[in-house]
């Protein structure tokens, strides 16, 4: 092809792209048509337009030509990752004569897996809005040792500039969709859970007193400190306070201080500016900014590093802070609810928690009682969990057997409500007859049984315990009729009689069998 013909081809391509951009406002149609036009004029093997999503901080394929759907779905990159990530991060174009010679070429889509990569050249140029790279165009073309790729790179830069406005609109739309999805998930979670004091299960005297305190503090903006063992339901209480306060329509943001590495917790709380540290490719809001106007719940506050406690103290006092790497002071209107299962006064004595911070968060302490101190709530909670897990697992559970009830009430529940919840879910899954029996409960609960009619000895004890409970339940259903119970269990009346004697059930009426 002569130079004149080559120029004519380029002008024809640019003219068609200009016509596409002027004739349609549909972002999807515009970018797709641009890729098809490039394919016809430039002779590319395949091409993609990638777009940076600033909300998520990742890069995805917006439009593609010559790729399969499965390959497009695999095209996810981080800024700085591979050739595409490097182009978007630096804003500089890259031309690779043979991709086989470039170690940073990822082929994340797998489109070139069955090709000789020594015969493929790759050109990638940034798509910019002002000085900011918002995406990139990348194309595969046949390798030509006489081609420096400079001409195709310049042409691609012109095309990138031409479509930058369409890509910016696509970027803004996708980022808005991400925000809408996140907000929808937050609202759905709030609606489904219905956190209200009435949903905090328990009717014991100690819990009724706690409800009164929740009602008193909810209408205020006071800082609340929730104290109690692990698993007692501190987060549920925090939800109840928030959703019964004037801030109920505003965000409820939570952070577990023990779950975040010390090097990241300050960034999680207060956010960071772009370039504040390695991989901080975009500015990011922290939990306090996200909670503005609402409530922030800081669980396991006793695990907060000493280095962060001083900054947190300032937020408590002034409701202001700076992002990591920033100098602009940000003010927020946030209610703070903190929780811990640690003895903060002991941590203060050990030099692991600031005394002045303790006095700041200890404005309105609420002690959540352990389950062993509210035994009358155990069956209420158990029935609540049975109803919930029956729906989740498609079971119809009618009742809890007397021996199972005895075990539930005799156990100390060191894991509190969370342990009871897990225990009931397990039992619901194991049940096959619509009832929860003692042998459906974990082995740890079985150790609380002290039955003189059962022998110790591991497997033997467990088997006899199960057999005894089955007999008791069947006698209960038949009103103490041994003959009918034997027939229902598929054993002879003589075998049934021997077992009734063995387990001390002889001559007991229906009411006794039910004890």
C-alpha positions in Angstrom: 0.0 0.0 0.0 1.4 3.4 -1.0 1.7 6.2 1.5 -1.1 8.1 -0.2 -3.4 5.1 0.0 -2.4 4.6 3.6 -3.3 8.2 4.5 -6.6 7.9 2.7 -7.4 4.7 4.7 -6.7 6.5 7.9 -8.8 9.5 7.0 -11.6 7.2 6.0 -11.5 5.5 9.4 -11.4 8.8 11.3 -14.3 10.1 9.2 -16.5 7.0 9.9 -15.7 7.3 13.7 -16.6 11.0 13.6 -19.9 10.2 11.9 -20.7 7.5 14.5 -20.0 9.9 17.3 -22.2 12.6 15.8 -25.1 10.4 14.9 -25.8 8.5 18.1 -26.1 9.4 21.8 -26.4 5.7 22.8 -23.1 4.9 24.6 -23.4 1.2 24.0 -23.9 1.6 20.3 -21.2 4.2 19.9 -18.3 2.2 21.4 -19.4 -1.0 19.8 -19.6 0.6 16.4 -16.1 2.2 16.9 -14.6 -1.2 17.5 -16.2 -2.7 14.5 -15.0 0.2 12.3 -11.5 -0.2 13.5 -11.6 -3.9 12.8 -12.5 -3.3 9.2 -10.1 -0.4 8.4 -6.9 -1.2 10.5 -6.9 -5.0 10.0 -6.7 -5.8 13.7 -7.1 -9.3 15.0 -8.9 -8.2 18.1 -9.4 -5.1 20.2 -10.8 -3.9 23.5 -11.8 -0.7 25.2 -11.2 -1.0 28.9 -12.7 1.4 31.5 -11.4 2.4 35.0 -14.1 2.1 37.7 -13.0 4.6 40.3 -15.5 3.4 42.9 -14.1 -0.1 42.9 -10.6 0.8 41.9 -10.5 -1.8 39.1 -10.5 -2.0 35.3 -12.9 -3.9 33.2 -13.6 -4.4 29.5 -16.3 -2.0 28.2 -16.4 -3.1 24.6 -14.5 -5.8 22.6 -14.1 -7.0 19.1 -12.9 -10.5 18.2 -13.3 -11.8 21.8 -15.7 -14.5 23.1 -18.1 -13.6 25.9 -16.3 -15.9 28.4 -13.0 -14.2 27.5 -14.5 -10.7 28.1 -15.7 -11.7 31.5 -12.2 -12.6 32.5 -10.8 -9.2 31.6 -10.4 -7.6 35.0 -7.3 -5.7 35.9 -5.9 -3.4 38.7 -4.2 -0.1 37.9 -0.5 -0.8 37.3 -1.2 -4.5 36.6 -0.1 -5.8 33.2 0.2 -3.6 30.1 -3.3 -2.3 30.3 -3.0 -1.4 34.0 0.3 0.3 33.4 -1.1 2.4 30.5 -4.0 3.6 32.6 -1.9 4.2 35.7 0.9 6.2 33.9 -1.2 7.7 31.1 1.5 6.7 28.5 1.0 4.5 25.4 2.8 1.2 25.0 3.7 -0.7 21.7 4.9 -4.3 21.9 6.3 -5.7 18.6 5.9 -9.3 19.8 3.9 -10.1 22.9 5.9 -13.3 23.4 8.9 -11.1 24.3 7.0 -9.1 26.9 6.8 -10.7 30.4 4.3 -8.1 31.7 1.7 -9.1 29.0 -0.9 -11.1 31.1 -3.3 -12.4 28.4 -5.9 -12.4 31.3 -8.7 -13.1 28.9 -6.9 -16.2 27.5 -7.8 -15.2 23.9 -4.3 -15.9 22.6 -3.8 -19.2 24.4 -3.8 -21.3 21.2 -1.9 -18.8 19.1 1.8 -18.2 18.3 2.3 -15.1 20.3 5.5 -14.4 18.4 3.4 -13.4 15.5 1.2 -10.9 17.3 2.0 -7.2 18.1 0.0 -5.3 20.7 -0.6 -1.5 20.9 -2.3 0.0 23.9 -3.0 3.8 24.3 -4.8 5.7 27.2 -8.2 7.3 26.9 -8.0 10.5 28.7 -10.4 13.1 30.1 -8.2 16.1 30.6 -5.0 14.7 32.2 -6.8 11.8 33.9 -6.6 8.3 32.2 -10.1 6.9 32.4 -9.6 3.8 30.2 -7.5 2.4 27.3 -7.7 1.0 23.8 -5.7 -2.2 23.2 -5.4 -3.9 19.8 -3.7 -7.1 18.4 -2.2 -6.8 14.9 -0.1 -9.2 12.9 3.7 -8.9 13.6 5.7 -7.1 10.9 9.4 -6.7 11.4 9.4 -3.7 9.1 6.7 -1.9 11.1 7.8 0.3 14.0 4.1 0.6 15.2 4.6 4.4 15.6 2.0 5.2 12.9 -0.7 2.9 14.3 0.0 4.3 17.8 -0.5 7.9 16.6 -3.8 6.8 14.9 -5.0 5.1 18.1 -4.2 8.2 20.1 -6.5 10.2 17.8 -9.2 7.7 18.1 -8.9 7.6 21.9 -9.2 11.4 22.0 -12.3 11.2 19.8 -14.2 8.7 22.0 -13.1 10.1 25.4 -16.4 11.8 26.0 -18.4 8.6 25.3 -16.1 6.6 27.6 -16.4 9.2 30.3 -20.2 8.9 30.2 -19.9 5.1 30.3 -17.6 5.4 33.2 -19.9 7.7 35.2 -22.9 5.5 34.5 -21.2 2.3 35.7 -19.8 4.0 38.8 -23.3 5.3 39.6 -24.7 1.7 39.1 -22.1 0.4 41.7 -23.2 3.1 44.2 -26.9 2.3 43.6 -26.3 -1.5 44.1 -24.4 -0.9 47.3 -27.1 1.4 48.6 -29.8 -1.0 47.6 -28.0 -3.8 49.5 -27.7 -1.7 52.6 -31.4 -0.8 52.5 -32.4 -4.4 51.8 -30.3 -5.6 54.8 -31.9 -3.0 57.0 -35.5 -4.0 55.9 -34.9 -7.7 56.1 -33.4 -7.7 59.6 -35.8 -5.2 61.2 -33.6 -4.3 64.1 -35.8 -3.1 66.9 -35.7 -3.7 70.6 -38.7 -6.0 70.2 -36.6 -8.2 67.9 -33.9 -8.7 70.6 -35.1 -12.0 71.8 -35.6 -12.4 75.6 -38.2 -11.8 78.3 -36.2 -12.3 81.4 -36.1 -9.6 84.1 -32.5 -8.7 83.3 -33.3 -8.2 79.6 -36.4 -6.1 80.4 -34.2 -3.8 82.3 -31.8 -3.6 79.4 -34.7 -2.7 77.0 -35.6 0.2 79.3 -32.0 1.5 79.1 -31.9 1.1 75.3 -35.2 3.1 75.0 -33.7 5.8 77.2 -30.4 6.2 75.3 -31.7 5.7 71.7 -33.4 9.1 71.4 -30.1 10.9 72.4 -26.8 11.3 70.6 -24.8 10.0 73.5 -21.8 7.6 73.0 -22.7 4.1 74.1 -20.3 1.4 75.3 -21.6 -2.2 75.0 -19.9 -4.6 77.4 -20.4 -8.3 77.4 -18.9 -11.7 76.5 -18.4 -12.8 73.0 -21.6 -14.0 71.3 -24.1 -12.2 73.6 -25.5 -10.1 70.7 -23.7 -6.7 71.1 -24.1 -5.9 67.4 -27.8 -6.6 67.5 -28.2 -4.2 70.5 -26.2 -1.6 68.5 -28.6 -2.0 65.6 -31.6 -1.6 67.9 -30.2 1.6 69.3 -29.5 3.1 65.9 -32.9 2.1 64.3 -34.8 3.5 67.2 -33.0 6.8 67.1 -33.6 10.0 65.0 -30.7 8.7 62.8 -32.6 5.6 61.7 -32.8 6.7 58.1 -29.0 7.5 57.9 -26.2 5.0 57.5 -25.2 2.4 60.1 -21.5 1.6 59.5 -19.6 -1.0 61.4 -16.0 -2.0 61.8 -14.4 -4.8 63.8 -11.2 -3.4 65.2 -9.8 -6.9 65.7 -10.4 -7.9 62.1 -8.3 -5.2 60.4 -4.5 -5.3 60.3 -2.9 -2.5 62.4 -1.3 -1.0 59.3 -4.7 -0.5 57.7 -7.1 0.4 60.5 -6.4 4.1 60.4 -7.1 4.2 56.7 -10.3 2.1 57.2 -11.5 4.6 59.9 -10.5 7.9 58.4 -9.9 7.2 54.7 -6.8 8.1 52.6 -5.8 10.4 49.8 -4.5 9.2 46.4 -0.8 8.2 46.7 -0.8 8.2 50.6 0.8 4.7 50.5 1.6 1.9 48.1 -1.5 0.8 46.1 -3.5 3.9 47.1 -4.3 4.7 43.5 -7.4 6.6 44.3 -8.7 8.7 47.2 -11.0 6.7 49.5 -13.5 7.6 52.2 -13.2 6.0 55.6 -15.9 4.6 57.8 -16.4 7.8 59.7 -17.1 9.8 56.4 -19.5 7.0 55.3 -21.3 7.2 58.6 -21.8 11.0 58.4 -25.3 11.8 59.8 -25.7 8.2 61.1 -24.0 5.8 63.5 -20.6 4.0 63.5 -20.3 0.8 65.5 -16.8 -0.1 66.5 -16.7 -3.7 67.7 -13.8 -5.1 69.7 -12.6 -1.6 70.5 -10.2 -3.0 73.1 -8.1 -4.3 70.2 -7.6 -0.8 68.7 -3.9 -0.1 68.4 -2.4 2.5 70.7 -1.2 4.6 67.7 -4.7 5.0 66.4 -6.3 5.7 69.8 -5.0 9.2 70.0 -6.5 10.1 66.6 -9.8 8.4 67.6 -9.8 10.4 70.8 -9.7 13.6 68.8 -12.6 12.5 66.6 -14.6 11.7 69.8 -13.9 15.2 71.2 -14.0 17.4 68.0 -15.8 15.2 65.4 -13.1 16.1 62.9 -10.1 14.4 61.3 -7.8 14.3 58.3 -7.5 11.4 55.8 -4.3 9.5 55.8 -1.9 11.4 53.6 -4.2 14.5 53.5 -4.2 17.9 55.2 -7.8 18.9 54.7 -9.8 18.7 58.0 -13.1 16.8 57.6 -16.0 17.3 60.0 -18.6 14.7 60.6 -21.8 14.3 62.5 -21.6 10.7 63.8 -22.9 8.9 66.8 -20.5 6.4 68.2 -21.4 3.0 69.6 -18.4 0.9 70.8 -18.3 -2.7 72.1 -15.8 -5.0 73.7 -15.6 -8.3 75.6 -12.3 -7.2 77.2 -11.8 -5.6 80.6 -10.8 -2.1 79.6 -9.7 -1.1 83.1 -7.3 -4.0 83.1 -6.0 -3.0 79.7 -5.4 0.6 81.0 -3.4 -0.8 83.9 -1.3 -2.8 81.4 -0.7 0.3 79.3 -2.6 -1.1 76.3 -5.6 1.3 76.4 -5.7 5.0 76.9 -7.4 6.1 80.1 -8.7 9.4 78.6 -10.2 7.4 75.7 -11.9 5.1 78.2 -13.6 8.0 79.9 -14.7 9.4 76.5 -16.4 6.2 75.3 -17.8 5.2 78.7 -20.6 7.8 78.6 -23.5 5.3 78.7 -22.3 1.8 79.4 -24.7 -1.1 78.7 -23.9 -4.6 80.1 -25.3 -7.4 77.9 -25.8 -10.4 80.2 -24.4 -13.8 79.3 -26.9 -16.5 78.4 -26.2 -18.5 81.6 -27.6 -15.5 83.6 -30.9 -15.5 81.6 -31.8 -19.2 81.6 -35.5 -18.4 81.1 -34.7 -17.0 77.7 -33.1 -20.1 76.4 -36.2 -21.9 75.1 -37.6 -18.6 73.8 -34.4 -18.2 71.7 -34.4 -21.8 70.7 -37.9 -21.6 69.3 -37.0 -18.5 67.5 -34.0 -20.2 65.8 -36.1 -23.3 65.1 -38.6 -21.2 63.2 -35.9 -19.4 61.3 -33.8 -22.4 60.3 -36.9 -24.5 59.5 -37.7 -22.0 56.8 -34.1 -21.8 55.6 -33.6 -25.5 55.3 -37.1 -26.5 54.3 -37.9 -28.5 57.4 -41.1 -28.7 59.5 -40.0 -29.0 63.2 -42.9 -29.4 65.6 -41.3 -29.7 69.0 -38.2 -30.1 71.2 -38.1 -33.4 73.1 -38.0 -33.3 76.9 -34.5 -34.7 77.1 -33.3 -32.2 74.6 -35.0 -29.4 76.5 -33.2 -30.6 79.7 -29.8 -30.5 78.0 -30.4 -27.0 76.6 -31.4 -25.7 80.1 -28.6 -27.5 81.9 -25.7 -26.3 79.7 -23.8 -23.1 80.6 -23.4 -21.8 77.0 -19.9 -20.3 77.1 -20.4 -19.2 73.5 -23.7 -17.5 74.5 -26.5 -16.8 72.0 -24.2 -17.4 69.0 -23.4 -20.9 70.2 -27.1 -21.7 70.8 -27.9 -20.4 67.3 -25.3 -22.7 65.8 -26.5 -25.6 68.0 -30.1 -25.3 66.9 -29.3 -25.0 63.2 -27.3 -28.2 63.4 -30.2 -30.0 65.2 -32.7 -28.8 62.6 -30.5 -30.1 59.8 -30.2 -33.5 61.5 -33.9 -33.9 62.4 -35.8 -36.5 60.3 -39.1 -36.8 62.2 -40.1 -33.2 62.8 -38.7 -33.2 66.4 -35.4 -32.1 67.9 -34.0 -34.9 70.1 -31.1 -34.8 72.5 -29.0 -36.9 70.1 -29.2 -34.1 67.6 -27.3 -31.8 69.9 -23.5 -31.5 69.9 -21.4 -33.8 72.1 -20.5 -30.9 74.4 -24.1 -30.7 75.6 -24.4 -34.4 76.1 -21.8 -34.2 78.8 -24.3 -32.3 81.0 -26.5 -35.3 81.2 -26.4 -37.1 84.6 -28.7 -40.1 84.1 -28.2 -43.0 86.6 -29.8 -45.4 84.1 -27.1 -44.9 81.5 -23.6 -46.3 81.7 -20.5 -44.4 81.0 -18.3 -45.5 78.1 -18.4 -43.3 75.0 -20.1 -45.0 72.1 -22.1 -47.4 74.3 -23.4 -44.5 76.5 -24.4 -42.5 73.4 -26.2 -45.5 71.8 -28.2 -46.3 74.9 -29.0 -42.6 75.4 -30.5 -42.4 71.9 -32.4 -45.7 72.4 -33.9 -44.6 75.7 -35.1 -41.3 74.2 -36.7 -43.0 71.2 -38.6 -45.3 73.6 -39.7 -42.4 75.8 -40.9 -40.4 72.8 -42.9 -43.4 71.4 -44.4 -44.2 74.7 -45.4 -40.6 75.0 -47.1 -40.7 71.6 -49.0 -43.9 72.5 -50.1 -42.8 75.9 -47.9 -45.4 77.6 -49.2 -48.3 75.6 -46.2 -50.7 75.3 -47.8 -53.0 72.6 -48.6 -50.1 70.3 -45.2 -48.5 70.9 -43.5 -51.8 70.0 -45.5 -52.2 66.8 -44.7 -48.6 65.8 -41.0 -49.2 66.3 -41.0 -52.5 64.5 -39.9 -54.7 67.4 -41.6 -57.4 69.3 -43.6 -56.6 72.5 -41.1 -58.8 74.5 -38.1 -56.8 73.2 -40.0 -53.6 74.0 -40.8 -54.8 77.5 -37.1 -55.7 78.2 -36.0 -52.3 77.2 -38.7 -50.6 79.2 -37.4 -52.4 82.3 -33.8 -51.7 81.4 -34.3 -47.9 81.2 -36.6 -47.6 84.2 -39.8 -46.9 82.2 -41.8 -49.9 83.5 -45.3 -49.2 84.8 -45.0 -45.5 84.0 -48.1 -43.8 82.7 -48.2 -41.4 79.8 -47.6 -38.4 82.1 -44.5 -39.9 83.7 -43.1 -40.9 80.3 -43.2 -37.2 79.4 -41.1 -35.9 82.2 
